[in-house]
Amino acid sequence: MKLLKLTSMLCFRTLTIVLLTATLAENSDEARILASVPTCSYSHQIVFRPLWKALARNGHEIVLLTADPMEEEVENIRQIDLSVGYDVMERHGYNKIISNSDEMDLSFFTKMSTIIHDISMEQLLLPDMQRLIHNKSEKFDLLMLEIAFNPHIALAEKFGIPIIGLYSMDVLNYIHNNMGNDVHPVLHAELANFAGWTQPLSFTQRIFAVLFNILMNSYGEFFVNPMMNKIIQEVFGKNSRPIEELIKETDMLFLNVNPALHPIRAVTPNTIMFGGGTHLDTVAKPLPEGIKKFLDSAPDGVIYFSLGSNVKSALIRDELRQLFLETFEELPYKVLWKFENKELPNKPDNVMIQKWVPQGDVLRHPNIKVFITQCGLQSMEEAIMNHIPLVGVPFFADQPSNAAMMANKGFGIHLDHSKLTKELFKETILEVINNRKYKDKAIEIADLFRDVEMTGLEKVVWWTEYVIRNKGAKLFRNPIIDLPFYQYYLLDVIGFVGLICFIVSFGVIKISLFLFRQAKQLISKKTKKD
Ligand SMILES: *[C@@H]1O[C@H](CO)[C@@H](O)[C@H](O)[C@H]1NC(C)=O
Protein backbone atom coordinates (compact mmCIF):
# COMPACT_ATOMS: atom_id res chain seq x y z
CA MET A 1 0.00 0.00 0.00
CA LYS A 2 2.73 2.35 1.05
CA LEU A 3 4.68 1.42 -2.03
CA LEU A 4 1.68 2.15 -4.23
CA LYS A 5 1.25 5.53 -2.63
CA LEU A 6 4.92 6.31 -3.11
CA THR A 7 4.80 5.24 -6.76
CA SER A 8 1.73 7.31 -7.49
CA MET A 9 3.31 10.28 -5.77
CA LEU A 10 6.43 9.84 -7.81
CA CYS A 11 4.36 9.59 -10.95
CA PHE A 12 2.51 12.74 -9.99
CA ARG A 13 5.81 14.53 -9.32
CA THR A 14 7.23 13.48 -12.65
CA LEU A 15 4.09 14.54 -14.41
CA THR A 16 4.19 17.93 -12.71
CA ILE A 17 7.82 18.40 -13.65
CA VAL A 18 7.15 17.41 -17.25
CA LEU A 19 4.17 19.74 -17.44
CA LEU A 20 6.08 22.52 -15.78
CA THR A 21 9.01 22.13 -18.17
CA ALA A 22 6.63 22.18 -21.10
CA THR A 23 4.99 25.39 -19.90
CA LEU A 24 8.39 26.88 -19.19
CA ALA A 25 9.56 26.05 -22.69
CA GLU A 26 6.46 27.67 -24.11
CA ASN A 27 6.81 30.74 -21.90
CA SER A 28 10.56 31.00 -22.25
CA ASP A 29 11.87 33.88 -24.24
CA GLU A 30 12.74 32.04 -27.41
CA ALA A 31 12.02 34.68 -29.97
CA ARG A 32 11.97 35.30 -33.69
CA ILE A 33 14.52 37.97 -34.51
CA LEU A 34 14.70 39.88 -37.76
CA ALA A 35 18.28 41.10 -38.26
CA SER A 36 19.38 43.48 -40.99
CA VAL A 37 22.97 44.31 -41.99
CA PRO A 38 22.63 45.44 -45.62
CA THR A 39 25.90 47.40 -45.91
CA CYS A 40 28.15 45.92 -48.56
CA SER A 41 31.27 45.80 -46.46
CA TYR A 42 32.67 42.62 -44.98
CA SER A 43 33.87 44.32 -41.79
CA HIS A 44 30.35 45.60 -41.07
CA GLN A 45 29.14 41.99 -41.12
CA ILE A 46 31.76 40.02 -39.19
CA VAL A 47 31.39 42.10 -36.04
CA PHE A 48 27.87 40.69 -35.52
CA ARG A 49 28.36 37.08 -36.54
CA PRO A 50 29.26 35.90 -33.01
CA LEU A 51 26.09 37.65 -31.78
CA TRP A 52 23.82 35.89 -34.31
CA LYS A 53 25.41 32.55 -33.45
CA ALA A 54 25.12 33.09 -29.70
CA LEU A 55 21.45 34.08 -30.00
CA ALA A 56 20.75 31.06 -32.21
CA ARG A 57 22.44 28.81 -29.62
CA ASN A 58 20.10 30.27 -26.99
CA GLY A 59 17.18 28.99 -29.05
CA HIS A 60 16.15 32.14 -30.87
CA GLU A 61 15.24 31.93 -34.51
CA ILE A 62 16.93 34.51 -36.70
CA VAL A 63 16.14 35.74 -40.18
CA LEU A 64 19.31 37.54 -41.22
CA LEU A 65 19.25 40.04 -44.09
CA THR A 66 22.92 40.29 -45.02
CA ALA A 67 25.15 41.49 -47.86
CA ASP A 68 27.72 38.80 -46.96
CA PRO A 69 25.94 35.56 -46.01
CA MET A 70 27.95 33.19 -43.83
CA GLU A 71 29.18 30.22 -45.80
CA GLU A 72 28.32 27.67 -43.14
CA GLU A 73 24.75 26.65 -42.32
CA VAL A 74 23.89 27.57 -38.73
CA GLU A 75 20.95 26.02 -36.95
CA ASN A 76 18.14 28.54 -36.27
CA ILE A 77 19.57 31.09 -38.73
CA ARG A 78 17.98 31.70 -42.11
CA GLN A 79 19.88 34.11 -44.34
CA ILE A 80 18.52 36.33 -47.09
CA ASP A 81 21.32 37.20 -49.49
CA LEU A 82 21.58 40.95 -50.18
CA SER A 83 24.93 40.79 -52.00
CA VAL A 84 23.26 42.31 -55.06
CA GLY A 85 24.40 45.59 -53.51
CA TYR A 86 28.00 44.76 -54.48
CA ASP A 87 26.96 44.69 -58.15
CA VAL A 88 25.43 48.16 -57.76
CA MET A 89 28.71 49.43 -56.25
CA GLU A 90 30.70 47.87 -59.07
CA ARG A 91 28.43 49.55 -61.60
CA HIS A 92 29.06 52.96 -60.00
CA GLY A 93 32.83 52.44 -59.79
CA TYR A 94 32.68 52.80 -55.99
CA ASN A 95 35.88 50.89 -55.19
CA LYS A 96 37.88 52.95 -57.66
CA ILE A 97 36.69 56.14 -55.97
CA ILE A 98 37.55 55.15 -52.42
CA SER A 99 40.91 53.63 -53.40
CA ASN A 100 42.03 57.01 -54.76
CA SER A 101 41.44 59.93 -52.44
CA ASP A 102 42.08 62.45 -55.24
CA GLU A 103 38.82 61.24 -56.79
CA MET A 104 37.06 61.91 -53.50
CA ASP A 105 35.77 65.49 -53.60
CA LEU A 106 32.42 67.09 -52.81
CA SER A 107 30.73 65.18 -55.62
CA PHE A 108 31.54 62.07 -53.54
CA PHE A 109 28.63 63.00 -51.25
CA THR A 110 26.08 63.20 -54.08
CA LYS A 111 27.51 60.08 -55.67
CA MET A 112 27.29 58.27 -52.32
CA SER A 113 23.60 59.11 -51.95
CA THR A 114 22.86 57.77 -55.43
CA ILE A 115 24.74 54.57 -54.60
CA ILE A 116 22.97 54.14 -51.26
CA HIS A 117 19.61 54.72 -52.95
CA ASP A 118 20.22 52.20 -55.72
CA ILE A 119 21.59 49.56 -53.32
CA SER A 120 18.60 49.94 -50.98
CA MET A 121 16.08 49.70 -53.81
CA GLU A 122 17.65 46.65 -55.48
CA GLN A 123 17.95 44.86 -52.15
CA LEU A 124 14.36 45.60 -51.12
CA LEU A 125 12.96 44.49 -54.48
CA LEU A 126 14.64 41.06 -54.31
CA PRO A 127 11.98 38.30 -54.46
CA ASP A 128 13.01 36.96 -51.02
CA MET A 129 12.65 40.41 -49.48
CA GLN A 130 9.31 41.02 -51.18
CA ARG A 131 8.01 37.67 -49.89
CA LEU A 132 9.12 38.62 -46.37
CA ILE A 133 7.53 42.07 -46.54
CA HIS A 134 4.21 40.88 -47.98
CA ASN A 135 3.82 37.63 -46.02
CA LYS A 136 0.82 38.19 -43.77
CA SER A 137 1.54 35.19 -41.51
CA GLU A 138 5.15 36.29 -40.78
CA LYS A 139 5.66 37.34 -37.15
CA PHE A 140 8.73 38.67 -35.33
CA ASP A 141 9.56 39.81 -31.81
CA LEU A 142 12.50 42.10 -32.47
CA LEU A 143 14.25 44.02 -35.24
CA MET A 144 18.03 44.35 -34.91
CA LEU A 145 19.38 46.60 -37.60
CA GLU A 146 22.39 48.47 -38.78
CA ILE A 147 21.26 51.93 -37.84
CA ALA A 148 22.78 54.24 -40.49
CA PHE A 149 21.02 54.95 -43.82
CA ASN A 150 18.93 51.81 -43.48
CA PRO A 151 15.34 51.90 -44.80
CA HIS A 152 14.79 48.42 -43.30
CA ILE A 153 13.87 50.31 -40.12
CA ALA A 154 10.34 50.39 -41.60
CA LEU A 155 10.14 46.64 -40.88
CA ALA A 156 9.78 47.50 -37.19
CA GLU A 157 6.64 49.44 -37.95
CA LYS A 158 5.37 46.74 -40.28
CA PHE A 159 5.73 43.96 -37.67
CA GLY A 160 5.06 46.19 -34.66
CA ILE A 161 8.29 45.24 -32.87
CA PRO A 162 11.01 46.96 -30.83
CA ILE A 163 14.26 48.11 -32.45
CA ILE A 164 17.86 47.52 -31.46
CA GLY A 165 20.22 49.65 -33.53
CA LEU A 166 23.66 48.23 -34.30
CA TYR A 167 26.85 49.57 -35.76
CA SER A 168 30.27 48.06 -36.36
CA MET A 169 31.95 51.29 -35.20
CA ASP A 170 30.83 54.56 -33.62
CA VAL A 171 27.77 56.16 -35.26
CA LEU A 172 27.29 59.67 -36.61
CA ASN A 173 26.19 62.41 -34.21
CA TYR A 174 22.77 62.29 -35.86
CA ILE A 175 22.12 58.85 -34.34
CA HIS A 176 23.58 59.77 -30.93
CA ASN A 177 21.34 62.81 -30.98
CA ASN A 178 18.28 60.64 -31.58
CA MET A 179 19.19 58.49 -28.57
CA GLY A 180 19.62 61.58 -26.40
CA ASN A 181 23.35 60.93 -26.05
CA ASP A 182 25.83 63.74 -25.54
CA VAL A 183 26.53 65.55 -28.83
CA HIS A 184 28.86 68.52 -28.90
CA PRO A 185 29.87 70.21 -32.18
CA VAL A 186 33.51 70.52 -31.10
CA LEU A 187 34.15 67.60 -28.71
CA HIS A 188 32.39 65.18 -31.07
CA ALA A 189 33.25 67.00 -34.29
CA GLU A 190 32.65 64.81 -37.32
CA LEU A 191 35.02 66.89 -39.43
CA ALA A 192 37.79 66.03 -36.96
CA ASN A 193 37.06 62.35 -37.64
CA PHE A 194 37.09 62.69 -41.41
CA ALA A 195 40.21 64.86 -41.38
CA GLY A 196 41.99 62.80 -38.71
CA TRP A 197 42.36 65.76 -36.30
CA THR A 198 42.92 65.00 -32.64
CA GLN A 199 41.42 66.81 -29.67
CA PRO A 200 41.78 69.48 -28.43
CA LEU A 201 41.01 71.34 -31.66
CA SER A 202 42.57 74.70 -32.47
CA PHE A 203 40.43 77.82 -32.83
CA THR A 204 40.31 77.58 -36.64
CA GLN A 205 39.53 73.86 -36.47
CA ARG A 206 36.68 74.59 -34.07
CA ILE A 207 35.17 77.13 -36.46
CA PHE A 208 35.34 74.68 -39.35
CA ALA A 209 34.03 71.89 -37.12
CA VAL A 210 30.91 73.86 -36.20
CA LEU A 211 30.25 74.91 -39.81
CA PHE A 212 30.73 71.33 -40.99
CA ASN A 213 28.35 70.14 -38.29
CA ILE A 214 25.64 72.41 -39.69
CA LEU A 215 26.42 71.14 -43.20
CA MET A 216 26.19 67.48 -42.10
CA ASN A 217 22.90 68.03 -40.28
CA SER A 218 21.45 69.74 -43.34
CA TYR A 219 22.74 66.93 -45.57
CA GLY A 220 20.95 64.39 -43.39
CA GLU A 221 17.77 66.40 -43.03
CA PHE A 222 17.31 67.70 -46.57
CA PHE A 223 19.02 64.98 -48.58
CA VAL A 224 19.38 61.56 -46.95
CA ASN A 225 16.15 61.41 -44.94
CA PRO A 226 13.86 62.52 -47.81
CA MET A 227 15.57 59.94 -50.03
CA MET A 228 15.03 57.21 -47.39
CA ASN A 229 11.40 58.25 -46.96
CA LYS A 230 10.86 57.96 -50.70
CA ILE A 231 12.25 54.42 -50.64
CA ILE A 232 10.18 53.49 -47.59
CA GLN A 233 6.96 54.83 -49.13
CA GLU A 234 7.64 53.10 -52.42
CA VAL A 235 8.30 49.73 -50.78
CA PHE A 236 6.15 49.77 -47.63
CA GLY A 237 3.27 51.95 -48.78
CA LYS A 238 2.30 55.60 -48.90
CA ASN A 239 1.20 55.71 -45.25
CA SER A 240 4.53 54.57 -43.80
CA ARG A 241 5.94 56.68 -41.01
CA PRO A 242 8.97 58.81 -41.91
CA ILE A 243 12.43 57.62 -40.87
CA GLU A 244 12.88 60.68 -38.60
CA GLU A 245 10.06 59.33 -36.40
CA LEU A 246 11.03 55.66 -36.60
CA ILE A 247 14.60 56.32 -35.55
CA LYS A 248 13.38 58.01 -32.38
CA GLU A 249 11.68 54.71 -31.44
CA THR A 250 15.04 52.88 -31.22
CA ASP A 251 14.99 50.98 -27.93
CA MET A 252 18.70 50.30 -27.66
CA LEU A 253 21.93 50.98 -29.50
CA PHE A 254 24.83 48.47 -29.64
CA LEU A 255 28.12 50.04 -30.73
CA ASN A 256 31.44 48.39 -31.46
CA VAL A 257 33.23 50.99 -29.37
CA ASN A 258 35.66 50.55 -26.50
CA PRO A 259 36.79 53.22 -24.04
CA ALA A 260 40.40 51.97 -24.25
CA LEU A 261 40.39 53.15 -27.85
CA HIS A 262 37.57 55.61 -28.41
CA PRO A 263 37.00 58.99 -26.78
CA ILE A 264 34.52 59.04 -23.89
CA ARG A 265 31.03 60.36 -24.52
CA ALA A 266 28.16 60.59 -22.02
CA VAL A 267 25.47 58.15 -23.18
CA THR A 268 22.10 56.92 -21.89
CA PRO A 269 21.87 53.43 -20.29
CA ASN A 270 20.35 52.00 -23.49
CA THR A 271 23.56 52.58 -25.45
CA ILE A 272 25.76 49.52 -25.00
CA MET A 273 29.42 49.62 -25.95
CA PHE A 274 30.59 46.11 -26.73
CA GLY A 275 33.83 46.82 -28.65
CA GLY A 276 37.28 45.38 -28.07
CA GLY A 277 37.82 42.45 -30.43
CA THR A 278 34.37 40.97 -29.82
CA HIS A 279 34.23 39.60 -33.36
CA LEU A 280 37.40 37.54 -32.98
CA ASP A 281 37.25 33.78 -32.80
CA THR A 282 38.76 32.55 -29.59
CA VAL A 283 40.02 29.40 -31.27
CA ALA A 284 42.60 29.74 -34.01
CA LYS A 285 41.86 28.02 -37.31
CA PRO A 286 44.74 26.39 -39.18
CA LEU A 287 46.28 28.61 -41.88
CA PRO A 288 46.09 27.66 -45.57
CA GLU A 289 49.18 25.58 -46.47
CA GLY A 290 50.81 28.17 -48.77
CA ILE A 291 50.52 31.03 -46.29
CA LYS A 292 51.64 28.84 -43.39
CA LYS A 293 54.78 27.76 -45.24
CA PHE A 294 55.60 31.37 -46.17
CA LEU A 295 55.20 32.62 -42.59
CA ASP A 296 57.02 29.66 -40.99
CA SER A 297 60.02 30.09 -43.27
CA ALA A 298 60.64 33.72 -42.26
CA PRO A 299 62.66 33.66 -39.01
CA ASP A 300 63.64 37.33 -39.50
CA GLY A 301 60.00 38.32 -39.55
CA VAL A 302 57.08 39.14 -41.82
CA ILE A 303 55.36 42.41 -42.67
CA TYR A 304 51.64 41.87 -43.20
CA PHE A 305 50.14 44.39 -45.61
CA SER A 306 46.42 44.78 -46.32
CA LEU A 307 44.22 47.75 -47.13
CA GLY A 308 41.11 45.83 -46.06
CA SER A 309 38.13 44.75 -48.10
CA ASN A 310 36.86 48.15 -49.33
CA VAL A 311 40.05 49.86 -50.50
CA LYS A 312 41.60 47.70 -53.24
CA SER A 313 45.39 47.84 -53.48
CA ALA A 314 44.95 46.75 -57.10
CA LEU A 315 43.06 49.99 -57.77
CA ILE A 316 45.27 52.54 -55.98
CA ARG A 317 47.30 54.89 -58.18
CA ASP A 318 50.31 53.33 -59.91
CA GLU A 319 53.00 55.53 -58.32
CA LEU A 320 51.82 54.62 -54.84
CA ARG A 321 51.82 50.90 -55.62
CA GLN A 322 55.30 51.27 -57.14
CA LEU A 323 56.50 53.06 -54.00
CA PHE A 324 55.21 50.20 -51.84
CA LEU A 325 56.96 47.63 -54.05
CA GLU A 326 60.32 49.42 -54.10
CA THR A 327 60.25 49.88 -50.33
CA PHE A 328 59.45 46.23 -49.66
CA GLU A 329 62.29 45.15 -51.95
CA GLU A 330 64.80 47.03 -49.78
CA LEU A 331 63.61 45.58 -46.46
CA PRO A 332 65.16 42.47 -44.84
CA TYR A 333 61.72 40.96 -44.15
CA LYS A 334 59.20 38.90 -46.01
CA VAL A 335 55.96 40.66 -46.95
CA LEU A 336 52.49 39.10 -47.16
CA TRP A 337 50.31 41.42 -49.23
CA LYS A 338 46.53 41.06 -49.61
CA PHE A 339 46.27 41.90 -53.30
CA GLU A 340 43.13 41.40 -55.38
CA ASN A 341 44.59 40.62 -58.82
CA LYS A 342 46.38 37.45 -59.92
CA GLU A 343 49.45 39.32 -61.19
CA LEU A 344 51.47 42.06 -59.52
CA PRO A 345 54.05 43.42 -62.01
CA ASN A 346 57.55 44.10 -60.58
CA LYS A 347 56.83 41.97 -57.51
CA PRO A 348 60.08 41.43 -55.56
CA ASP A 349 60.98 37.89 -54.42
CA ASN A 350 60.35 38.56 -50.73
CA VAL A 351 56.71 39.51 -51.41
CA MET A 352 53.83 37.04 -51.52
CA ILE A 353 50.43 38.18 -52.80
CA GLN A 354 47.15 36.57 -51.76
CA LYS A 355 43.67 37.44 -52.93
CA TRP A 356 42.15 36.46 -49.61
CA VAL A 357 43.89 36.25 -46.24
CA PRO A 358 42.44 34.83 -43.00
CA GLN A 359 43.65 37.96 -41.26
CA GLY A 360 42.72 37.11 -37.67
CA ASP A 361 44.74 33.89 -37.88
CA VAL A 362 47.68 35.39 -39.81
CA LEU A 363 48.09 38.06 -37.13
CA ARG A 364 48.43 35.30 -34.51
CA HIS A 365 51.55 33.98 -36.23
CA PRO A 366 54.65 34.62 -34.09
CA ASN A 367 56.74 35.82 -37.08
CA ILE A 368 54.49 38.82 -37.86
CA LYS A 369 56.40 42.00 -36.94
CA VAL A 370 54.14 44.79 -38.15
CA PHE A 371 50.78 45.26 -39.86
CA ILE A 372 50.54 47.95 -42.54
CA THR A 373 46.82 48.77 -42.59
CA GLN A 374 44.18 51.17 -43.86
CA CYS A 375 43.08 51.40 -40.18
CA GLY A 376 39.64 49.84 -40.40
CA LEU A 377 38.39 49.37 -36.85
CA GLN A 378 38.17 45.56 -37.06
CA SER A 379 41.72 45.32 -38.44
CA MET A 380 42.97 47.49 -35.59
CA GLU A 381 41.20 45.35 -33.01
CA GLU A 382 42.66 42.18 -34.51
CA ALA A 383 46.15 43.69 -34.40
CA ILE A 384 45.78 44.87 -30.80
CA MET A 385 44.49 41.51 -29.57
CA ASN A 386 47.55 39.84 -31.16
CA HIS A 387 49.99 42.50 -29.89
CA ILE A 388 51.01 43.63 -33.39
CA PRO A 389 52.04 47.31 -33.84
CA LEU A 390 50.74 49.24 -36.85
CA VAL A 391 51.74 51.48 -39.71
CA GLY A 392 48.48 53.23 -40.69
CA VAL A 393 47.81 54.37 -44.26
CA PRO A 394 44.16 55.48 -44.14
CA PHE A 395 41.99 56.17 -47.19
CA PHE A 396 38.39 57.09 -46.33
CA ALA A 397 35.39 56.99 -43.94
CA ASP A 398 36.48 56.32 -40.34
CA GLN A 399 40.00 55.30 -41.35
CA PRO A 400 41.71 58.71 -40.96
CA SER A 401 40.25 59.20 -37.49
CA ASN A 402 41.14 55.63 -36.48
CA ALA A 403 44.70 56.24 -37.69
CA ALA A 404 44.93 59.48 -35.73
CA MET A 405 43.52 57.70 -32.67
CA MET A 406 46.05 54.88 -33.09
CA ALA A 407 49.02 57.26 -33.39
CA ASN A 408 47.73 59.25 -30.44
CA LYS A 409 47.47 56.12 -28.27
CA GLY A 410 50.95 55.11 -29.45
CA PHE A 411 50.63 51.59 -30.87
CA GLY A 412 51.75 52.65 -34.33
CA ILE A 413 52.54 55.47 -36.75
CA HIS A 414 50.09 57.29 -39.02
CA LEU A 415 51.19 58.08 -42.59
CA ASP A 416 49.50 60.26 -45.22
CA HIS A 417 49.71 58.33 -48.50
CA SER A 418 49.37 61.49 -50.59
CA LYS A 419 52.66 62.81 -49.14
CA LEU A 420 54.46 59.49 -48.81
CA THR A 421 58.07 58.98 -49.96
CA LYS A 422 60.02 55.74 -50.14
CA GLU A 423 62.50 56.93 -47.47
CA LEU A 424 59.74 57.91 -45.04
CA PHE A 425 57.85 54.66 -45.59
CA LYS A 426 60.95 52.53 -45.02
CA GLU A 427 62.06 54.51 -41.99
CA THR A 428 58.58 54.25 -40.44
CA ILE A 429 58.31 50.49 -40.91
CA LEU A 430 61.75 49.97 -39.35
CA GLU A 431 60.95 52.28 -36.44
CA VAL A 432 57.72 50.41 -35.62
CA ILE A 433 59.46 47.02 -35.85
CA ASN A 434 62.57 47.96 -33.86
CA ASN A 435 61.21 50.30 -31.20
CA ARG A 436 59.53 48.15 -28.55
CA LYS A 437 57.25 50.95 -27.32
CA TYR A 438 54.64 50.44 -30.08
CA LYS A 439 54.22 46.75 -29.31
CA ASP A 440 54.09 47.46 -25.56
CA LYS A 441 51.27 49.92 -26.15
CA ALA A 442 49.31 47.31 -28.14
CA ILE A 443 49.77 44.85 -25.23
CA GLU A 444 48.57 47.47 -22.76
CA ILE A 445 45.37 48.13 -24.74
CA ALA A 446 44.74 44.41 -25.28
CA ASP A 447 44.91 43.96 -21.50
CA LEU A 448 42.40 46.78 -21.05
CA PHE A 449 40.09 45.15 -23.63
CA ARG A 450 40.09 41.98 -21.53
CA ASP A 451 39.68 43.69 -18.15
CA VAL A 452 35.87 43.95 -18.20
CA GLU A 453 32.98 42.90 -15.95
CA MET A 454 31.55 40.78 -18.76
CA THR A 455 32.64 40.31 -22.37
CA GLY A 456 31.18 42.47 -25.12
CA LEU A 457 29.36 39.44 -26.51
CA GLU A 458 27.84 38.51 -23.14
CA LYS A 459 26.69 42.11 -22.74
CA VAL A 460 24.88 42.34 -26.08
CA VAL A 461 23.29 38.88 -25.73
CA TRP A 462 22.00 39.80 -22.25
CA TRP A 463 20.56 43.11 -23.40
CA THR A 464 18.99 41.57 -26.52
CA GLU A 465 17.13 39.09 -24.33
CA TYR A 466 16.19 41.92 -21.97
CA VAL A 467 14.50 43.71 -24.89
CA ILE A 468 12.75 40.47 -25.91
CA ARG A 469 11.49 39.82 -22.35
CA ASN A 470 10.27 43.37 -21.84
CA LYS A 471 9.09 44.01 -25.40
CA GLY A 472 11.37 47.01 -25.67
CA ALA A 473 13.48 49.18 -23.41
CA LYS A 474 11.52 52.41 -23.30
CA LEU A 475 12.36 52.58 -19.57
CA PHE A 476 15.74 54.01 -20.55
CA ARG A 477 14.48 56.47 -23.14
CA ASN A 478 16.04 59.86 -22.59
CA PRO A 479 13.23 62.43 -22.16
CA ILE A 480 15.45 64.92 -24.00
CA ILE A 481 14.41 63.23 -27.26
CA ASP A 482 10.83 64.44 -26.88
CA LEU A 483 11.73 67.92 -25.72
CA PRO A 484 11.05 70.57 -28.37
CA PHE A 485 14.06 72.57 -29.52
CA TYR A 486 12.91 75.75 -27.78
CA GLN A 487 12.43 73.93 -24.45
CA TYR A 488 15.79 72.17 -24.62
CA TYR A 489 17.59 75.47 -25.15
CA LEU A 490 15.30 77.18 -22.57
CA LEU A 491 14.34 79.75 -25.20
CA ASP A 492 10.84 80.26 -23.72
CA VAL A 493 12.16 80.57 -20.15
CA ILE A 494 14.98 82.90 -21.16
CA GLY A 495 12.54 84.88 -23.29
CA PHE A 496 10.02 85.21 -20.47
CA VAL A 497 12.55 86.11 -17.79
CA GLY A 498 14.18 88.49 -20.27
CA LEU A 499 10.85 90.15 -20.92
CA ILE A 500 10.19 90.56 -17.18
CA CYS A 501 13.68 91.99 -16.69
CA PHE A 502 13.06 94.33 -19.59
CA ILE A 503 9.69 95.48 -18.25
CA VAL A 504 11.07 95.99 -14.74
CA SER A 505 14.15 97.84 -16.02
CA PHE A 506 11.94 99.91 -18.29
CA GLY A 507 9.69 100.74 -15.36
CA VAL A 508 12.62 101.61 -13.10
CA ILE A 509 14.12 103.86 -15.76
CA LYS A 510 10.76 105.51 -16.46
CA ILE A 511 10.14 106.16 -12.77
CA SER A 512 13.69 107.41 -12.24
CA LEU A 513 13.35 109.75 -15.20
CA PHE A 514 10.01 110.99 -13.84
CA LEU A 515 11.47 111.55 -10.38
CA PHE A 516 14.53 113.20 -11.88
CA ARG A 517 12.35 115.55 -13.92
CA GLN A 518 10.22 116.35 -10.86
CA ALA A 519 13.31 117.05 -8.81
CA LYS A 520 14.74 119.24 -11.56
CA GLN A 521 11.50 121.20 -11.77
CA LEU A 522 11.46 121.60 -8.04
CA ILE A 523 15.05 122.86 -8.03
CA SER A 524 14.50 125.26 -10.91
CA LYS A 525 11.35 126.62 -9.20
CA LYS A 526 13.33 127.08 -6.05
CA THR A 527 16.16 128.90 -7.85
CA LYS A 528 13.67 131.18 -9.61
CA LYS A 529 12.13 132.04 -6.25
CA ASP A 530 15.54 132.84 -4.86
C1 LIG B 1 5.15 33.11 -44.69
O1 LIG B 1 5.57 33.06 -43.33
C2 LIG B 1 5.30 31.85 -42.66
C3 LIG B 1 5.68 32.03 -41.19
O2 LIG B 1 7.05 32.32 -41.04
C4 LIG B 1 6.04 30.72 -43.35
O3 LIG B 1 5.74 29.49 -42.72
C5 LIG B 1 5.64 30.66 -44.82
O4 LIG B 1 6.41 29.69 -45.50
C6 LIG B 1 5.85 32.02 -45.49
N1 LIG B 1 5.34 32.01 -46.83
C7 LIG B 1 6.06 32.39 -47.89
C8 LIG B 1 5.36 32.35 -49.20
O5 LIG B 1 7.22 32.75 -47.80
PDBQT file of the ligand as one rigid body, heavy atoms in Angstrom, charges set to zero:
ROOT
HETATM    1  C1  LIG A 601       5.150  33.113 -44.687  1.00  0.00    +0.000 C 
HETATM    2  O1  LIG A 601       5.568  33.064 -43.330  1.00  0.00    +0.000 OA
HETATM    3  C2  LIG A 601       5.298  31.852 -42.659  1.00  0.00    +0.000 C 
HETATM    4  C3  LIG A 601       5.685  32.032 -41.193  1.00  0.00    +0.000 C 
HETATM    5  O2  LIG A 601       7.045  32.316 -41.038  1.00  0.00    +0.000 OA
HETATM    6  C4  LIG A 601       6.036  30.723 -43.346  1.00  0.00    +0.000 C 
HETATM    7  O3  LIG A 601       5.736  29.492 -42.719  1.00  0.00    +0.000 OA
HETATM    8  C5  LIG A 601       5.636  30.663 -44.822  1.00  0.00    +0.000 C 
HETATM    9  O4  LIG A 601       6.414  29.690 -45.504  1.00  0.00    +0.000 OA
HETATM   10  C6  LIG A 601       5.852  32.021 -45.488  1.00  0.00    +0.000 C 
HETATM   11  N1  LIG A 601       5.340  32.006 -46.831  1.00  0.00    +0.000 N 
HETATM   12  C7  LIG A 601       6.062  32.391 -47.888  1.00  0.00    +0.000 C 
HETATM   13  C8  LIG A 601       5.359  32.349 -49.203  1.00  0.00    +0.000 C 
HETATM   14  O5  LIG A 601       7.218  32.748 -47.802  1.00  0.00    +0.000 OA
ENDROOT
TORSDOF 0
